[in-house]
Amino acid sequence: MSQAPSTPDSREASPGGPHRLALVTGASAGIGAAFAERLARDAYDLVLVARRRERLDELAERLARTHGRRVDVLVADLTTSEGVRAVEARIAAEPTLELLVNNAGFGTSGAFADLDCDGEEEEVRLNVLALLRLTHAALAAMKARGHGSVINVSSLAGFQPGPYNATYSATKAFVNAFTQAVSEELRGTGVRLQLLCPGFTRTEFQDVAGVRTEGIPDFAWMSAEAVVEASLAGLRSGDLLVIPGGGNKVLGALLRSVPSAVARRVGGVVLRRTLGK
Ligand SMILES: NC(=O)c1ccc[n+]([C@@H]2O[C@H](COP(=O)([O-])OP(=O)(O)OC[C@H]3O[C@@H](n4cnc5c(N)ncnc54)[C@H](OP(=O)(O)O)[C@@H]3O)[C@@H](O)[C@H]2O)c1
């Protein structure tokens, strides 16, 4: 697990303003990279976490140069205990961490019985266990200080069982229940949790999940930047649940109100066709 400041003196006081630190997991692509861009613009110093060092180094160098922030890179595979421990240690070493974005995640698609079980386990390790442990690591110092925020990136897929997406939607259902419950425990502490539930977002996610996207209409998609915009607006207004985009809000409300038996039958037919499984 290597850890490399993006500039030699990156631990010095930031020239761009007061010290506000955010740690973003999954910052090498998609929504995580968009969070990093936006937070650097909003004068946060950053720790960027993912596996692909080159991508992180390039982003860190550009953000440090453009926005004058301290941007550090921490290369870690969050499906491994070693990787999670390295990020936990970094969080513990940053008592002024203001924002943790638990964004790293991936999906698989296909009938569960036909999928490689090791891949399904890795999905649970990343989407569930890493998020749980890093949230725990951040909350101790945040509670003691009486402020700080954690954004847990979930999905509309977490609102109902998702046939042909079974493990993915189950991991996101965990994130939904967990984030809402812990948020309640934090009432009155000054520490906030956000449950961010995007719909289809143009990133590398679908490629990684092996999902065919031809059947998904244009209007259903959002950009990663728009998702981040909605999340940070929700953070400013203290919203626990953020569903970016009008269409997604309607879909989210529908998914939460439809009986599970109906949702999974309809979902099974629609997802099999949409995902090409
Ligand atoms: N895109 C969508 O349609 C959509 C919709 C709803 C929710 N989401 C959620 O949004 C989050 C971000 O996804 P995205 O759409 O931005 O996907 P993406 O473009 O594929 O980015 C995923 C990020 O996670 C990192 N990652 C993957 N495996 C990792 C591991 N083992 N250890 C550490 N980092 C790892 C990747 O970096 P490396 O490969 O460099 O490690 C990458 O930075 C996920 O939690 C996803 O479930 C996405």
PDBQT file of the ligand as one rigid body, heavy atoms in Angstrom, charges set to zero:
ROOT
HETATM    1  N1  LIG A 301     -22.419   4.901 -12.787  1.00  0.00    +0.000 N 
HETATM    2  C1  LIG A 301     -23.637   4.592 -12.378  1.00  0.00    +0.000 C 
HETATM    3  O1  LIG A 301     -24.583   4.408 -13.190  1.00  0.00    +0.000 OA
HETATM    4  C2  LIG A 301     -23.922   4.480 -10.899  1.00  0.00    +0.000 A 
HETATM    5  C3  LIG A 301     -25.262   4.506 -10.483  1.00  0.00    +0.000 A 
HETATM    6  C4  LIG A 301     -25.545   4.423  -9.135  1.00  0.00    +0.000 A 
HETATM    7  C5  LIG A 301     -24.525   4.320  -8.219  1.00  0.00    +0.000 A 
HETATM    8  N2  LIG A 301     -23.224   4.274  -8.636  1.00  0.00    +0.000 N 
HETATM    9  C6  LIG A 301     -22.174   4.129  -7.613  1.00  0.00    +0.000 C 
HETATM   10  O2  LIG A 301     -21.254   5.191  -7.754  1.00  0.00    +0.000 OA
HETATM   11  C7  LIG A 301     -20.006   4.800  -7.213  1.00  0.00    +0.000 C 
HETATM   12  C8  LIG A 301     -18.899   5.208  -8.175  1.00  0.00    +0.000 C 
HETATM   13  O3  LIG A 301     -19.062   4.488  -9.375  1.00  0.00    +0.000 OA
HETATM   14  P1  LIG A 301     -18.748   5.116 -10.805  1.00  0.00    +0.000 P 
HETATM   15  O4  LIG A 301     -20.017   5.131 -11.543  1.00  0.00    +0.000 OA
HETATM   16  O5  LIG A 301     -17.976   6.359 -10.679  1.00  0.00    +0.000 OA
HETATM   17  O6  LIG A 301     -17.868   3.912 -11.418  1.00  0.00    +0.000 OA
HETATM   18  P2  LIG A 301     -16.401   3.893 -12.066  1.00  0.00    +0.000 P 
HETATM   19  O7  LIG A 301     -16.265   4.962 -13.080  1.00  0.00    +0.000 OA
HETATM   20  O8  LIG A 301     -16.191   2.474 -12.486  1.00  0.00    +0.000 OA
HETATM   21  O9  LIG A 301     -15.437   4.236 -10.836  1.00  0.00    +0.000 OA
HETATM   22  C9  LIG A 301     -15.286   3.326  -9.769  1.00  0.00    +0.000 C 
HETATM   23  C10 LIG A 301     -14.164   3.790  -8.869  1.00  0.00    +0.000 C 
HETATM   24  O10 LIG A 301     -14.009   2.815  -7.807  1.00  0.00    +0.000 OA
HETATM   25  C11 LIG A 301     -12.644   2.439  -7.743  1.00  0.00    +0.000 C 
HETATM   26  N3  LIG A 301     -12.497   1.051  -7.313  1.00  0.00    +0.000 N 
HETATM   27  C12 LIG A 301     -13.001  -0.060  -7.909  1.00  0.00    +0.000 A 
HETATM   28  N4  LIG A 301     -12.584  -1.161  -7.289  1.00  0.00    +0.000 NA
HETATM   29  C13 LIG A 301     -11.788  -0.740  -6.261  1.00  0.00    +0.000 A 
HETATM   30  C14 LIG A 301     -11.040  -1.400  -5.263  1.00  0.00    +0.000 A 
HETATM   31  N5  LIG A 301     -11.005  -2.753  -5.186  1.00  0.00    +0.000 N 
HETATM   32  N6  LIG A 301     -10.326  -0.666  -4.369  1.00  0.00    +0.000 NA
HETATM   33  C15 LIG A 301     -10.329   0.689  -4.452  1.00  0.00    +0.000 A 
HETATM   34  N7  LIG A 301     -11.023   1.375  -5.374  1.00  0.00    +0.000 NA
HETATM   35  C16 LIG A 301     -11.735   0.678  -6.272  1.00  0.00    +0.000 A 
HETATM   36  C17 LIG A 301     -12.126   2.609  -9.185  1.00  0.00    +0.000 C 
HETATM   37  O11 LIG A 301     -10.720   2.838  -9.182  1.00  0.00    +0.000 OA
HETATM   38  P3  LIG A 301      -9.584   1.750  -9.529  1.00  0.00    +0.000 P 
HETATM   39  O12 LIG A 301     -10.133   0.848 -10.606  1.00  0.00    +0.000 OA
HETATM   40  O13 LIG A 301      -8.439   2.608  -9.952  1.00  0.00    +0.000 OA
HETATM   41  O14 LIG A 301      -9.323   1.040  -8.224  1.00  0.00    +0.000 OA
HETATM   42  C18 LIG A 301     -12.836   3.870  -9.609  1.00  0.00    +0.000 C 
HETATM   43  O15 LIG A 301     -12.126   4.996  -9.167  1.00  0.00    +0.000 OA
HETATM   44  C19 LIG A 301     -20.100   3.299  -6.945  1.00  0.00    +0.000 C 
HETATM   45  O16 LIG A 301     -20.292   3.075  -5.561  1.00  0.00    +0.000 OA
HETATM   46  C20 LIG A 301     -21.333   2.884  -7.733  1.00  0.00    +0.000 C 
HETATM   47  O17 LIG A 301     -21.960   1.759  -7.156  1.00  0.00    +0.000 OA
HETATM   48  C21 LIG A 301     -22.895   4.364  -9.967  1.00  0.00    +0.000 A 
ENDROOT
TORSDOF 0
